[in-house]
Amino acid sequence: MAKLHYVSPMSLDGYIGDGHYDWSPPGEGSTAFITEIVRPFGTYLYGRRNYETMSVWDSPEFISNLGPDKQEFARVWQSAEKIVYSKSLQSVKTQKTRLASNFEAQKIREMKRQLPNDLCIGGPNIAAQAIRDGLVDEIHLFVVPATLGGDSRVIPVLPRDKSIILELLEERRFSKDWMYLRYRLLS
């Protein structure tokens, strides 16, 4: 049975930028490290904003000017299936991508039973819904040594309306004082 993994960068105070990552510039080696974490995932589940942010990895113009680590990340990202949950998008512009209007817990459970590779969910809002529905098996956090505060341009990485108990499976320091934390959800 496939697992559903929530993967996200996170500021020290528990936030992610709303569609922007200027607070978390990747340091030397961080892209290669993150690529190895996401390489096994066969399907990405995204909300509209996270998909729009990530879709740049399908642009030949963007990728052509990148170094080898980022080009490898692009290849890994492009090779996975992608499902975008949005009521406002009419179409998607990336390969191996389909659009769904509703995030349905039962359909995700079926995918977990049927797919041979694990799934990755990206974006704090859709991940919060999946956590509340009991769908997320593991959380992977890339903790950035910066704080964002609670202004209108940030979103909590973890849901604020649900208590969750986690078991630490792995921790590793990498790239300019970033920290990788991998947890299993116990409840």
C-alpha positions in Angstrom: 0.0 0.0 0.0 1.4 3.4 -1.0 1.9 6.1 1.6 0.9 9.8 1.4 3.8 12.1 2.4 3.5 15.8 3.1 6.7 17.6 2.1 7.2 21.3 2.8 9.8 24.0 3.7 9.0 25.6 7.0 10.3 28.7 8.8 11.4 28.3 12.4 8.1 29.8 13.5 6.1 27.2 11.5 5.0 29.1 8.4 5.4 29.0 4.6 5.2 32.0 2.3 1.9 32.2 0.4 3.1 31.4 -3.1 6.6 32.9 -2.6 9.9 31.5 -1.4 12.1 34.6 -1.2 12.5 33.8 2.6 14.1 30.4 1.9 16.8 30.7 -0.8 18.3 27.2 -1.2 21.9 26.9 -0.1 24.6 24.8 -1.7 23.5 21.1 -1.9 20.0 21.7 -0.7 18.4 21.0 -4.1 20.2 17.6 -4.5 19.2 16.6 -1.0 15.5 17.6 -1.6 15.6 15.7 -4.9 16.6 12.5 -3.2 13.7 12.9 -0.7 11.1 13.4 -3.4 12.5 11.0 -6.0 10.4 7.9 -5.0 7.1 9.7 -5.3 5.1 8.7 -8.3 2.2 11.2 -7.9 2.1 14.8 -6.5 -1.2 16.2 -5.2 -1.4 20.0 -5.3 -3.7 22.9 -4.6 -3.9 25.6 -7.2 -1.3 28.0 -5.6 1.3 25.3 -4.9 0.9 23.9 -8.4 1.3 27.4 -10.0 4.5 27.9 -8.0 5.9 24.4 -8.9 4.9 24.5 -12.6 8.0 26.5 -13.4 9.9 23.2 -13.2 8.2 22.2 -16.5 9.5 25.2 -18.4 12.4 24.6 -20.7 13.3 28.3 -20.7 13.6 28.3 -16.9 15.4 25.0 -16.6 18.0 25.6 -19.3 19.8 28.2 -17.2 20.0 26.1 -14.1 22.8 24.0 -12.7 22.9 20.2 -12.7 21.3 19.8 -9.3 18.2 21.9 -10.2 18.0 20.2 -13.6 17.9 16.8 -12.0 15.1 18.1 -9.6 13.2 19.2 -12.7 13.6 15.8 -14.4 12.3 14.1 -11.2 9.4 16.5 -10.9 8.4 16.2 -14.6 8.5 12.3 -14.4 5.8 12.2 -11.7 2.0 12.3 -12.3 0.4 15.4 -10.9 -3.2 16.1 -9.8 -4.2 19.7 -9.2 -7.3 20.3 -7.0 -8.9 23.6 -8.0 -12.3 25.0 -8.7 -10.9 28.1 -10.4 -8.4 26.6 -12.9 -9.9 25.7 -16.2 -6.8 23.9 -17.5 -3.2 22.9 -16.6 -0.1 23.6 -18.5 2.3 21.0 -17.4 2.9 17.4 -18.7 1.5 14.4 -16.8 -1.0 16.7 -15.0 -4.7 16.5 -14.6 -7.2 18.7 -13.0 -9.8 17.7 -10.3 -12.3 20.1 -8.9 -12.7 18.4 -5.5 -10.3 16.8 -3.0 -12.1 13.7 -2.0 -10.6 11.6 0.9 -12.1 8.3 -0.4 -10.4 8.8 -3.8 -7.1 9.4 -2.1 -7.5 6.2 0.0 -8.2 4.3 -3.3 -5.1 5.7 -4.9 -3.0 4.7 -1.9 -4.4 1.1 -2.2 -3.8 0.9 -5.9 -0.7 2.9 -6.8 2.7 1.2 -6.7 4.6 4.3 -5.6 4.1 6.7 -2.7 2.3 10.0 -3.2 3.4 13.5 -2.1 1.0 16.3 -1.2 2.2 19.8 -1.4 0.7 23.0 -0.1 -0.3 23.8 3.5 -4.0 24.2 2.8 -4.6 20.9 0.9 -2.2 19.1 3.3 -4.2 20.4 6.3 -7.3 18.9 4.8 -5.5 15.6 4.2 -4.2 15.5 7.7 -7.7 16.2 9.1 -9.0 13.3 6.9 -6.4 10.9 8.3 -4.7 10.5 4.9 -1.1 11.6 5.6 1.3 9.0 6.7 4.5 11.0 7.0 5.5 14.6 7.1 8.9 15.8 5.7 9.9 19.3 6.8 12.8 21.4 5.5 13.3 23.8 8.4 14.8 27.1 7.2 16.7 29.3 9.7 14.4 32.3 9.3 11.1 33.5 10.9 8.2 34.9 8.9 5.8 36.1 11.6 2.1 35.8 11.2 1.4 38.5 8.5 -1.1 38.1 5.7 1.6 36.6 3.3 2.2 33.5 5.3 0.3 30.3 6.0 0.9 27.8 8.9 2.6 24.7 7.6 0.6 22.5 9.9 -3.1 22.8 10.6 -4.0 25.0 13.6 -7.4 23.3 14.2 -6.2 19.7 14.7 -3.9 18.2 17.3 -1.5 15.7 15.8 1.0 13.4 17.5 4.2 12.7 15.6 7.0 10.2 15.9 10.4 11.5 14.7 11.9 9.0 12.1 14.8 11.0 10.8 16.6 14.3 11.4 19.5 15.7 9.5 21.3 19.0 9.2 22.0 20.1 5.6 22.8 23.1 3.5 23.4 26.4 5.3 22.0 25.4 8.6 18.7 24.0 7.2 17.3 21.0 9.1 15.4 18.1 7.7 12.8 16.5 9.9 10.8 13.4 8.9 7.9 12.3 11.1 5.3 9.5 11.1 1.8 10.6 12.1 0.6 8.6 15.0 -2.8 10.4 15.3 
